[in-house]
Amino acid sequence: MLLHRLTRTAGATAAVLALSVSLAACGDDGDAKDTDSGSAPSSDSGMTSDAPSDDAGDTEGAAAQTFGPGCSAIPTSGAGSFDGMVKDPVATAASNNPLLSTLVTAVTSIDGLADTLNGAAALTVFAPYNDAFAAIPEKDLNGMVMEGKEKGQDSALYKVLAHHVLGANDDPTAVVGDQETLAGDQLTIEGDAESGMTVSDGTVTAQVLCGNIPTANATVYVIDKVLTGVK
């Protein structure tokens, strides 16, 4: 069982991301873990903006280590900001960030997944932002979420989510190369913080929009596509 694999890897390791809101029909019935992420606003494509935003004051430390053309779209204050996310475990941190709100419904549709993810010792999460899900027909996405509620870790959704997660907390240097995911397959990460970074599963290649975002137990790389894991 993949859930057993998650708890074996890196102590309490888990699978995936966090999602909510722009799933239309399904968005209202996905209860977000520990936060009201279902009501978080959806992104208006802000991840294409210029260089990272280094806030003055207490957010500067967390923001300083991030990179990518979309970092300036991250909220500059509150729980969804760099400084706010670093205080929370990854599922909670992502659910507080409105740019990742489409993800919460998927995670919370699988019973216990958010708890497992928050309890993991160390993770790296490649998190598709809201607009990445626009490429998936709404009917198909809603169907995956409903199947996740019914089948849990045996669902296709669970496998897709686990396909976006590594069982170690990797910075931009450590993450480069061929990496095994918690779904048991492989991602190839290329590039660096200066020139840009891509993540590929052999079928889909995503750009890192904002990378090296720290949370209490994981490093998050926001990406512009959903990695399907389908060869």
PyMOL commands that set and color helices and strands:
alter all, ss='L'
color gray80, all
select helices_A, chain A and resi 2-8+24-29+37-39+46-48+57-64+71-73+82-85+90-95+98-100+102-109+113-119+130-135+138-154+156-162
alter helices_A, ss='H'
color red, helices_A
select strands_A, chain A and resi 123-128+165-166+177-180+186-192+196-200+205-214+218-223
alter strands_A, ss='S'
color yellow, strands_A
deselect
rebuild
show_as cartoon
